Amino acid sequence: MGAGNGEGSIFAYNGRIRLELGGTTLYPIAQIGCGWNEVEDEANARLIAAAPEMLAALQSLAHPMASDEDLQNALAVIAKVKGGEA
């Protein structure tokens, strides 16, 4: 499973989470030493990949002049983290 933000992709497989760019593993992010759950690993990969967008969305919403567009962006990021679910 992979999730990307346009600059690279985060992959979770067999208890390992890694960052890849252009098919090359840049560095491992984590290895799960006890228990492995593919569904949870995929969710974690999506969460890690979307972290920069989530921060930006939250910063926009925290602004006193936040707009409806800011809210829609935040909801879109939440959907992305959840794997496309609304």
N, C-alpha and C positions, 0 to 999 in steps of 0.2 A: 504494500500500500504506500502510496506517496502523495504528499500534498505540498504544493509549492506557492511561493509568493512572487514568482517572476524572476527572482535572483538565484534560486536554487530550489531543491526539493528535499523534504524531510521524508525518510522512509523508515517504516517499522517492519521488521521481519525476524521471526524466530527469537524474540526477546531482545533484539538490538534495535536502537534508533540511531540513524546516521543522516548526515547532510551530504547531498550530492549536487554537483553542478556539471551539466553536460555529460552525464553518465559516469563521471569520475567521483569517487567517494573522497570528499575533502577531509572530513574527520568524523569519528564516531561521537555521538552525543551522549548516549547512555547504553548500558547493558543491564538487563534485569537479571539478577542472580538467583532469585527465588520466585518461582511461579511465572508463568507467561500466559497472557491473555491477549489473543490477536485483536479482539474488538477494542479492548482498552488501549493497546499499543497504537492502533489506528487513530483512536480519539486523541491520544497524547500527541501523535505526529501532527494532526490537524491543528491542535491547540498551539504547539510550538511554532508551526509555520505561520499562523495568523497573529502571533503575539505583537509584532510591530503595528499591524493594522488595528488591533484591539486597543493598544495604547493611544494611537492617534484618534480613534473614534471616541474613546473616553475623555481625552483631553478636549475634543471639540464640544462634547456634551457638558463638560464642567464649566465651559465659558458662559458668562451671564447672558450673552447674546446668541446662544445656541439656536439654530433654526430647525425647521421641520426636515430639511435636507440632512442636517447633522444626525438627527434621530434615525432617518431612513438608512443612512450610511452605517450607523451603529447596528441597526437590526440586520443589515446585509452581512456585516462581519460576524455577528452571532450565528446567522444561518450557515455561513462558511465553516465556522468552527464546529458546528453540529453536523457537518457533512452534507449540507445543502437543504436541511430541514428548515422550515419556517418557524 
